[in-house]
Amino acid sequence: RSFRYSYPDVDEPALVIDLGARSTNLVFVEGDRFFTRNLLVGGAAVTNAIAKEFGIPFAEAERQKCSQGFVALGGAVEDHPDEGVNAMSKVMRNSMTRLHSEVMRTITFYRSQQGGSAPKRVFLAGGGSAAGYIAEFFTEKLKLPVEVFNGMRGVQADRGVNAEAGQVDAPAMGELVGLALHGMGSCPCEIELVPDALASSRDAARRAP
């Protein structure tokens, strides 16, 4: 809902990669159809890899990842002058490479089993999209234009809202905006996850004396 509302100008097949703490959601949007898959790889897996590599507690690994971490770039690029930060960036790249493999498998499944088209644009959403050079990493791997999703793109914020803070959190606002659109009845698309058979049985149960 949020993507369709915020990006009405996107008419080519798109893929939204929502990078969460415990999992990553892939949402393929193509015309009036969509396809989703949940991958059990998220920011916590990256933090665990850092903690294991350096032998430090999870909380300390998370602090270092958020304050200094970035995804190492491929090819002939200059290493970071700090050896610790440089090593952490390579650990993060290895974790993202595993996620990329899952993304590619899902794209293949979507095209072969669901009759979908290959995505032409990619949007990164969720808290994990704030990692340094992650957009560049996926651009390199997917060979597609990649940008950070702005959940607030079509939303007018109240004057009392800190606009700068809102833009920082915008990639993680998709769910909230989608729920708000549903509540306001302004959805460009409706999603019903309850099967018809279950809805009918619930309705029958309510009517039973």
TAQUI-V239064 format. One record per run of one state. SS is the DSSP state (H for helix, E for strand, L for the rest). FROM is the first residue (numbers start at 0). TO is the last residue. If there is no record, write none. Layout:
BEGIN
ss: {SS:SS}
from: {FROM:FROM}
to: {TO:TO}
END
This chain:
BEGIN
ss: {L:H:L:E:L:E:L:E:L:H:L:H:L:E:L:H:L:E:L:H:L:E:L:H:L:E:L:H:L:H:L:H:L}
from: {0:1:6:13:19:23:30:32:39:42:54:57:68:69:70:82:113:120:125:126:130:131:132:133:142:144:148:162:172:173:184:195:207}
to: {0:5:12:18:22:29:31:38:41:53:56:67:68:69:81:112:119:124:125:129:130:131:132:141:143:147:161:171:172:183:194:206:208}
END
